[in-house]
Amino acid sequence: MIEIAVLLALAAGGTGVLWYGSTKLEEAANDLAAAYGLPAVVQGAVIAAVGSSMPELVSVLLATLLHGEFELGVGSIVGSAVFNLLAIPGLAVVVGGGIDTSRELVYKESLFYMLAVASLLLTFSLAVIYNPVAGPDGPIRGDVSRPLALFPVALYGLYIFTQYLDAADEGATTDTTANVASAWIQFAVGLVTIVAGVEALVRSAIGLGDAFGTPTFLWGMTVVAAGSSLPDTFVSLAAARADRPTVTLANVLGSNTFDLLVAVPAGVLVAGSLTVNFAHIVPMMSFLVLATIVFFSISRTEMRLSRHEAWLLLGLYGAFLCWLLLESLHVVSVLEL
């Protein structure tokens, strides 16, 4: 029990450090967006999203390179994506009232995000089909190579290109009073702090996995995901209080798109080739697909997220946490094949 308490304290401390670094990084990202004259949707979908997704990117790199736990990194990405889709919009509505959506968000951001989910699952499937690795639980493992990892990264390049065209069409004004050099320095300081906070979260997840005798990626989906999702929560709730729902939802979808298309492949690109267990990936991605369908459906109805729809999202996230709790207590074993 003492060991578990120490690990939980480490996770709490890492979350606090991560919060501080993410706040600094978000402030710098907003200053840079203003300095370069980016419109609100691009600011939320690219600048704020990439800035707030740095913890997820760092979690994949640290878990892979320092601890040899690529699936822990993938678990943190999936857990963070589920949190972003279900918990953040739900909390934003509860805090700021109903959120109006738009056709641009529903038909461009949401659909592109759904394409990101499908492309990552396809990448893992191709790894199992063309680069199978025999394991103790059957031939359901596969090596994700660099060429395969480049496929989702290229898709993110297309996403950035479409955002660039939108920014050019809108012709946003530039804030000439912003100190660009200072903003970049603050961005770097925030990033270094994030690395320290994420490392504490990853170590606590590995320790909890050993203590409970469960796969480490299970704790990546909870401990690391919850801690690394704080920047997205901070940005979205602040935007909801300021009555800027476009930034709230665009940040959620843009952050998830970056996580799936860049953060996960980054571990493969740095390591060269990594093995994934398809029996672990499918249940995680399946719940993410379910969350995506629910989020897209209620976003489209009347182009508004109402309070009762927000509680539906929060209830579904509660069911997600209950499932992971049952996994950690060995009541069910869907993820422990």
JOVENNOR-V989458 format. One record per residue. N is the residue number from 0. RES is the residue in three letters. OMEGA is omega in whole degrees, -180 to 180 (none if undefined). NEAR is the number of other ideal C-beta (glycine too) atoms within 12 Angstrom. D_CENTER is the distance of its C-alpha to the mean C-alpha in Angstrom with 1 decimal. Layout:
n->N res->RES omega->OMEGA near->NEAR d_center->D_CENTER
n->N res->RES omega->OMEGA near->NEAR d_center->D_CENTER
//
This chain:
n->0 res->MET omega->179 near->8 d_center->30.6
n->1 res->ILE omega->180 near->9 d_center->30.9
n->2 res->GLU omega->180 near->15 d_center->28.5
n->3 res->ILE omega->179 near->20 d_center->25.9
n->4 res->ALA omega->178 near->15 d_center->26.5
n->5 res->VAL omega->180 near->18 d_center->26.2
n->6 res->LEU omega->178 near->28 d_center->22.8
n->7 res->LEU omega->177 near->26 d_center->21.6
n->8 res->ALA omega->177 near->19 d_center->23.1
n->9 res->LEU omega->178 near->29 d_center->21.4
n->10 res->ALA omega->179 near->35 d_center->18.0
n->11 res->ALA omega->178 near->22 d_center->19.2
n->12 res->GLY omega->178 near->22 d_center->20.5
n->13 res->GLY omega->178 near->39 d_center->17.4
n->14 res->THR omega->178 near->32 d_center->15.4
n->15 res->GLY omega->178 near->21 d_center->18.3
n->16 res->VAL omega->180 near->29 d_center->18.3
n->17 res->LEU omega->178 near->47 d_center->14.6
n->18 res->TRP omega->-179 near->32 d_center->15.3
n->19 res->TYR omega->-179 near->25 d_center->18.3
n->20 res->GLY omega->-179 near->39 d_center->16.8
n->21 res->SER omega->178 near->43 d_center->13.9
n->22 res->THR omega->178 near->30 d_center->16.7
n->23 res->LYS omega->-179 near->31 d_center->18.8
n->24 res->LEU omega->180 near->42 d_center->16.3
n->25 res->GLU omega->178 near->45 d_center->15.5
n->26 res->GLU omega->178 near->31 d_center->19.2
n->27 res->ALA omega->179 near->36 d_center->19.9
n->28 res->ALA omega->178 near->41 d_center->17.4
n->29 res->ASN omega->178 near->35 d_center->19.2
n->30 res->ASP omega->179 near->30 d_center->22.5
n->31 res->LEU omega->179 near->33 d_center->21.8
n->32 res->ALA omega->179 near->36 d_center->20.8
n->33 res->ALA omega->-179 near->27 d_center->24.1
n->34 res->ALA omega->-179 near->26 d_center->26.0
n->35 res->TYR omega->172 near->25 d_center->25.1
n->36 res->GLY omega->-180 near->22 d_center->25.7
n->37 res->LEU omega->178 near->35 d_center->22.5
n->38 res->PRO omega->-172 near->29 d_center->22.6
n->39 res->ALA omega->-177 near->33 d_center->20.4
n->40 res->VAL omega->179 near->35 d_center->18.3
n->41 res->VAL omega->177 near->38 d_center->17.7
n->42 res->GLN omega->-180 near->39 d_center->17.1
n->43 res->GLY omega->-173 near->43 d_center->14.3
n->44 res->ALA omega->-176 near->45 d_center->12.8
n->45 res->VAL omega->-173 near->38 d_center->13.3
n->46 res->ILE omega->-179 near->42 d_center->14.5
n->47 res->ALA omega->-178 near->45 d_center->12.7
n->48 res->ALA omega->179 near->47 d_center->9.3
n->49 res->VAL omega->179 near->41 d_center->9.9
n->50 res->GLY omega->-179 near->41 d_center->11.4
n->51 res->SER omega->179 near->54 d_center->8.8
n->52 res->SER omega->179 near->49 d_center->6.2
n->53 res->MET omega->177 near->44 d_center->9.1
n->54 res->PRO omega->178 near->55 d_center->8.6
n->55 res->GLU omega->178 near->53 d_center->5.9
n->56 res->LEU omega->180 near->39 d_center->8.5
n->57 res->VAL omega->-180 near->43 d_center->11.2
n->58 res->SER omega->178 near->56 d_center->10.4
n->59 res->VAL omega->-178 near->47 d_center->10.8
n->60 res->LEU omega->-180 near->36 d_center->13.8
n->61 res->LEU omega->-180 near->39 d_center->15.4
n->62 res->ALA omega->-177 near->44 d_center->15.1
n->63 res->THR omega->-171 near->38 d_center->16.5
n->64 res->LEU omega->-176 near->24 d_center->19.1
n->65 res->LEU omega->-172 near->23 d_center->20.4
n->66 res->HIS omega->180 near->31 d_center->20.1
n->67 res->GLY omega->-177 near->18 d_center->20.1
n->68 res->GLU omega->-179 near->36 d_center->17.4
n->69 res->PHE omega->-178 near->44 d_center->15.2
n->70 res->GLU omega->173 near->41 d_center->14.4
n->71 res->LEU omega->177 near->48 d_center->13.2
n->72 res->GLY omega->178 near->50 d_center->10.5
n->73 res->VAL omega->178 near->50 d_center->9.7
n->74 res->GLY omega->179 near->48 d_center->10.0
n->75 res->SER omega->179 near->50 d_center->7.6
n->76 res->ILE omega->-180 near->52 d_center->4.8
n->77 res->VAL omega->179 near->51 d_center->6.7
n->78 res->GLY omega->178 near->46 d_center->7.4
n->79 res->SER omega->179 near->52 d_center->4.3
n->80 res->ALA omega->178 near->49 d_center->4.3
n->81 res->VAL omega->178 near->46 d_center->8.0
n->82 res->PHE omega->-179 near->46 d_center->8.1
n->83 res->ASN omega->-177 near->49 d_center->6.9
n->84 res->LEU omega->-172 near->50 d_center->9.4
n->85 res->LEU omega->-173 near->42 d_center->12.1
n->86 res->ALA omega->-175 near->37 d_center->12.4
n->87 res->ILE omega->177 near->46 d_center->11.7
n->88 res->PRO omega->179 near->51 d_center->14.0
n->89 res->GLY omega->179 near->40 d_center->16.4
n->90 res->LEU omega->180 near->34 d_center->16.8
n->91 res->ALA omega->178 near->43 d_center->17.1
n->92 res->VAL omega->180 near->35 d_center->20.0
n->93 res->VAL omega->-178 near->25 d_center->21.6
n->94 res->VAL omega->-173 near->27 d_center->21.6
n->95 res->GLY omega->-177 near->28 d_center->22.6
n->96 res->GLY omega->-179 near->18 d_center->24.1
n->97 res->GLY omega->-179 near->25 d_center->23.5
n->98 res->ILE omega->175 near->40 d_center->21.2
n->99 res->ASP omega->175 near->25 d_center->22.8
n->100 res->THR omega->179 near->35 d_center->20.8
n->101 res->SER omega->179 near->26 d_center->22.3
n->102 res->ARG omega->178 near->16 d_center->23.1
n->103 res->GLU omega->179 near->29 d_center->21.2
n->104 res->LEU omega->-175 near->36 d_center->17.9
n->105 res->VAL omega->-173 near->29 d_center->18.8
n->106 res->TYR omega->176 near->18 d_center->20.5
n->107 res->LYS omega->-177 near->27 d_center->18.6
n->108 res->GLU omega->-177 near->40 d_center->15.0
n->109 res->SER omega->-178 near->36 d_center->14.7
n->110 res->LEU omega->178 near->23 d_center->16.7
n->111 res->PHE omega->177 near->34 d_center->15.1
n->112 res->TYR omega->178 near->44 d_center->11.7
n->113 res->MET omega->175 near->30 d_center->13.8
n->114 res->LEU omega->178 near->28 d_center->15.3
n->115 res->ALA omega->178 near->41 d_center->12.1
n->116 res->VAL omega->-178 near->40 d_center->11.6
n->117 res->ALA omega->-177 near->23 d_center->15.3
n->118 res->SER omega->179 near->32 d_center->15.5
n->119 res->LEU omega->177 near->44 d_center->13.2
n->120 res->LEU omega->177 near->31 d_center->15.3
n->121 res->LEU omega->179 near->24 d_center->18.3
n->122 res->THR omega->177 near->40 d_center->17.7
n->123 res->PHE omega->179 near->43 d_center->17.6
n->124 res->SER omega->179 near->24 d_center->20.7
n->125 res->LEU omega->178 near->24 d_center->22.5
n->126 res->ALA omega->180 near->35 d_center->22.0
n->127 res->VAL omega->-177 near->30 d_center->23.7
n->128 res->ILE omega->-172 near->19 d_center->26.4
n->129 res->TYR omega->178 near->17 d_center->27.4
n->130 res->ASN omega->-177 near->27 d_center->26.6
n->131 res->PRO omega->178 near->21 d_center->27.3
n->132 res->VAL omega->180 near->24 d_center->27.6
n->133 res->ALA omega->-180 near->14 d_center->30.0
n->134 res->GLY omega->-179 near->19 d_center->28.9
n->135 res->PRO omega->-179 near->11 d_center->30.5
n->136 res->ASP omega->175 near->15 d_center->28.9
n->137 res->GLY omega->-177 near->15 d_center->29.9
n->138 res->PRO omega->179 near->16 d_center->28.9
n->139 res->ILE omega->174 near->24 d_center->25.3
n->140 res->ARG omega->178 near->28 d_center->23.7
n->141 res->GLY omega->177 near->31 d_center->23.1
n->142 res->ASP omega->174 near->30 d_center->22.6
n->143 res->VAL omega->-177 near->44 d_center->19.9
n->144 res->SER omega->179 near->25 d_center->21.9
n->145 res->ARG omega->177 near->23 d_center->21.2
n->146 res->PRO omega->177 near->21 d_center->22.7
n->147 res->LEU omega->-179 near->32 d_center->20.4
n->148 res->ALA omega->-180 near->39 d_center->17.3
n->149 res->LEU omega->-179 near->21 d_center->18.7
n->150 res->PHE omega->177 near->32 d_center->18.6
n->151 res->PRO omega->179 near->38 d_center->14.9
n->152 res->VAL omega->177 near->30 d_center->15.2
n->153 res->ALA omega->178 near->20 d_center->18.3
n->154 res->LEU omega->176 near->29 d_center->16.7
n->155 res->TYR omega->175 near->37 d_center->14.3
n->156 res->GLY omega->176 near->19 d_center->17.7
n->157 res->LEU omega->178 near->20 d_center->19.1
n->158 res->TYR omega->179 near->35 d_center->16.4
n->159 res->ILE omega->-180 near->26 d_center->17.2
n->160 res->PHE omega->178 near->17 d_center->20.9
n->161 res->THR omega->177 near->26 d_center->20.8
n->162 res->GLN omega->178 near->35 d_center->19.3
n->163 res->TYR omega->179 near->19 d_center->22.1
n->164 res->LEU omega->178 near->16 d_center->24.7
n->165 res->ASP omega->180 near->26 d_center->23.7
n->166 res->ALA omega->179 near->26 d_center->23.9
n->167 res->ALA omega->-180 near->15 d_center->27.3
n->168 res->ASP omega->-177 near->14 d_center->28.5
n->169 res->GLU omega->177 near->18 d_center->27.8
n->170 res->GLY omega->-178 near->13 d_center->29.4
n->171 res->ALA omega->-180 near->21 d_center->27.8
n->172 res->THR omega->-178 near->15 d_center->29.9
n->173 res->THR omega->177 near->17 d_center->29.2
n->174 res->ASP omega->-176 near->19 d_center->29.5
n->175 res->THR omega->-179 near->11 d_center->32.2
n->176 res->THR omega->-178 near->12 d_center->32.3
n->177 res->ALA omega->178 near->24 d_center->28.9
n->178 res->ASN omega->-174 near->17 d_center->29.2
n->179 res->VAL omega->-178 near->21 d_center->27.0
n->180 res->ALA omega->179 near->14 d_center->28.0
n->181 res->SER omega->180 near->18 d_center->27.3
n->182 res->ALA omega->179 near->29 d_center->23.8
n->183 res->TRP omega->177 near->20 d_center->23.0
n->184 res->ILE omega->178 near->19 d_center->24.4
n->185 res->GLN omega->177 near->27 d_center->22.4
n->186 res->PHE omega->-180 near->32 d_center->19.2
n->187 res->ALA omega->179 near->21 d_center->20.3
n->188 res->VAL omega->178 near->22 d_center->21.3
n->189 res->GLY omega->-180 near->36 d_center->18.0
n->190 res->LEU omega->179 near->32 d_center->16.3
n->191 res->VAL omega->179 near->22 d_center->18.9
n->192 res->THR omega->178 near->30 d_center->18.4
n->193 res->ILE omega->180 near->42 d_center->14.7
n->194 res->VAL omega->-180 near->30 d_center->15.7
n->195 res->ALA omega->-180 near->28 d_center->18.2
n->196 res->GLY omega->-180 near->40 d_center->16.1
n->197 res->VAL omega->179 near->49 d_center->13.4
n->198 res->GLU omega->177 near->33 d_center->16.5
n->199 res->ALA omega->179 near->36 d_center->17.9
n->200 res->LEU omega->-180 near->50 d_center->15.0
n->201 res->VAL omega->179 near->47 d_center->15.1
n->202 res->ARG omega->179 near->34 d_center->18.9
n->203 res->SER omega->179 near->40 d_center->18.9
n->204 res->ALA omega->179 near->46 d_center->16.8
n->205 res->ILE omega->179 near->37 d_center->19.3
n->206 res->GLY omega->179 near->29 d_center->22.2
n->207 res->LEU omega->177 near->35 d_center->21.3
n->208 res->GLY omega->178 near->34 d_center->21.0
n->209 res->ASP omega->-177 near->20 d_center->24.5
n->210 res->ALA omega->-178 near->21 d_center->25.9
n->211 res->PHE omega->-179 near->25 d_center->25.1
n->212 res->GLY omega->-180 near->16 d_center->25.7
n->213 res->THR omega->178 near->33 d_center->22.4
n->214 res->PRO omega->-177 near->34 d_center->19.9
n->215 res->THR omega->-178 near->39 d_center->17.7
n->216 res->PHE omega->176 near->44 d_center->14.5
n->217 res->LEU omega->178 near->43 d_center->15.4
n->218 res->TRP omega->172 near->44 d_center->15.0
n->219 res->GLY omega->-180 near->47 d_center->11.8
n->220 res->MET omega->-178 near->47 d_center->10.5
n->221 res->THR omega->-174 near->42 d_center->12.2
n->222 res->VAL omega->-178 near->46 d_center->13.2
n->223 res->VAL omega->-179 near->51 d_center->10.6
n->224 res->ALA omega->-179 near->50 d_center->7.6
n->225 res->ALA omega->180 near->40 d_center->9.9
n->226 res->GLY omega->-178 near->45 d_center->10.9
n->227 res->SER omega->180 near->56 d_center->7.9
n->228 res->SER omega->-180 near->47 d_center->6.8
n->229 res->LEU omega->178 near->42 d_center->10.4
n->230 res->PRO omega->178 near->49 d_center->10.3
n->231 res->ASP omega->178 near->51 d_center->8.6
n->232 res->THR omega->-179 near->38 d_center->11.2
n->233 res->PHE omega->-179 near->36 d_center->13.8
n->234 res->VAL omega->-174 near->43 d_center->13.6
n->235 res->SER omega->179 near->46 d_center->13.6
n->236 res->LEU omega->177 near->32 d_center->16.3
n->237 res->ALA omega->178 near->28 d_center->18.3
n->238 res->ALA omega->179 near->34 d_center->18.3
n->239 res->ALA omega->178 near->33 d_center->19.3
n->240 res->ARG omega->180 near->21 d_center->22.2
n->241 res->ALA omega->179 near->18 d_center->23.2
n->242 res->ASP omega->176 near->17 d_center->23.5
n->243 res->ARG omega->-176 near->26 d_center->21.0
n->244 res->PRO omega->179 near->34 d_center->19.1
n->245 res->THR omega->178 near->33 d_center->18.5
n->246 res->VAL omega->-179 near->44 d_center->16.3
n->247 res->THR omega->-176 near->51 d_center->14.5
n->248 res->LEU omega->179 near->48 d_center->13.6
n->249 res->ALA omega->178 near->47 d_center->13.2
n->250 res->ASN omega->179 near->51 d_center->10.7
n->251 res->VAL omega->-177 near->54 d_center->8.5
n->252 res->LEU omega->179 near->50 d_center->9.2
n->253 res->GLY omega->178 near->48 d_center->9.3
n->254 res->SER omega->179 near->52 d_center->5.9
n->255 res->ASN omega->178 near->52 d_center->4.7
n->256 res->THR omega->178 near->48 d_center->7.8
n->257 res->PHE omega->-179 near->47 d_center->7.5
n->258 res->ASP omega->-175 near->50 d_center->4.8
n->259 res->LEU omega->-173 near->51 d_center->7.2
n->260 res->LEU omega->-177 near->41 d_center->10.3
n->261 res->VAL omega->-174 near->38 d_center->10.3
n->262 res->ALA omega->-180 near->46 d_center->8.4
n->263 res->VAL omega->178 near->54 d_center->9.7
n->264 res->PRO omega->-179 near->43 d_center->13.0
n->265 res->ALA omega->178 near->37 d_center->13.5
n->266 res->GLY omega->179 near->40 d_center->14.5
n->267 res->VAL omega->-178 near->38 d_center->17.0
n->268 res->LEU omega->180 near->27 d_center->18.3
n->269 res->VAL omega->-177 near->24 d_center->19.1
n->270 res->ALA omega->-179 near->26 d_center->20.5
n->271 res->GLY omega->179 near->18 d_center->22.3
n->272 res->SER omega->-178 near->22 d_center->21.8
n->273 res->LEU omega->-178 near->39 d_center->19.9
n->274 res->THR omega->176 near->31 d_center->20.8
n->275 res->VAL omega->176 near->44 d_center->18.7
n->276 res->ASN omega->-175 near->34 d_center->20.2
n->277 res->PHE omega->178 near->34 d_center->20.0
n->278 res->ALA omega->175 near->28 d_center->21.1
n->279 res->HIS omega->-174 near->37 d_center->18.0
n->280 res->ILE omega->-174 near->38 d_center->15.6
n->281 res->VAL omega->179 near->23 d_center->17.4
n->282 res->PRO omega->179 near->30 d_center->17.1
n->283 res->MET omega->-178 near->46 d_center->13.4
n->284 res->MET omega->179 near->36 d_center->12.9
n->285 res->SER omega->178 near->23 d_center->15.8
n->286 res->PHE omega->177 near->34 d_center->14.3
n->287 res->LEU omega->177 near->41 d_center->11.2
n->288 res->VAL omega->178 near->27 d_center->14.0
n->289 res->LEU omega->179 near->26 d_center->15.9
n->290 res->ALA omega->179 near->40 d_center->13.4
n->291 res->THR omega->180 near->38 d_center->13.1
n->292 res->ILE omega->180 near->21 d_center->16.9
n->293 res->VAL omega->-179 near->31 d_center->17.5
n->294 res->PHE omega->-179 near->42 d_center->15.3
n->295 res->PHE omega->-177 near->30 d_center->17.0
n->296 res->SER omega->-178 near->22 d_center->20.4
n->297 res->ILE omega->175 near->34 d_center->20.5
n->298 res->SER omega->-178 near->41 d_center->19.3
n->299 res->ARG omega->-177 near->21 d_center->22.2
n->300 res->THR omega->179 near->17 d_center->24.8
n->301 res->GLU omega->179 near->15 d_center->26.9
n->302 res->MET omega->-178 near->22 d_center->24.0
n->303 res->ARG omega->172 near->24 d_center->23.2
n->304 res->LEU omega->-179 near->44 d_center->21.1
n->305 res->SER omega->-177 near->23 d_center->23.8
n->306 res->ARG omega->-180 near->22 d_center->24.0
n->307 res->HIS omega->174 near->17 d_center->24.8
n->308 res->GLU omega->177 near->30 d_center->21.9
n->309 res->ALA omega->178 near->33 d_center->19.6
n->310 res->TRP omega->175 near->21 d_center->21.2
n->311 res->LEU omega->178 near->25 d_center->20.6
n->312 res->LEU omega->-180 near->39 d_center->16.8
n->313 res->LEU omega->177 near->29 d_center->17.2
n->314 res->GLY omega->178 near->19 d_center->19.6
n->315 res->LEU omega->177 near->31 d_center->17.5
n->316 res->TYR omega->175 near->36 d_center->14.8
n->317 res->GLY omega->177 near->19 d_center->17.8
n->318 res->ALA omega->177 near->20 d_center->18.9
n->319 res->PHE omega->179 near->35 d_center->15.7
n->320 res->LEU omega->178 near->26 d_center->16.4
n->321 res->CYS omega->178 near->18 d_center->20.0
n->322 res->TRP omega->-180 near->28 d_center->19.4
n->323 res->LEU omega->177 near->38 d_center->17.6
n->324 res->LEU omega->178 near->20 d_center->20.5
n->325 res->LEU omega->176 near->19 d_center->23.0
n->326 res->GLU omega->-178 near->32 d_center->21.5
n->327 res->SER omega->178 near->30 d_center->21.9
n->328 res->LEU omega->180 near->16 d_center->25.4
n->329 res->HIS omega->176 near->16 d_center->26.3
n->330 res->VAL omega->173 near->15 d_center->27.3
n->331 res->VAL omega->-175 near->18 d_center->25.4
n->332 res->SER omega->179 near->20 d_center->24.4
n->333 res->VAL omega->-176 near->20 d_center->22.2
n->334 res->LEU omega->-174 near->37 d_center->19.7
n->335 res->GLU omega->179 near->25 d_center->22.5
n->336 res->LEU omega->none near->21 d_center->24.5
//
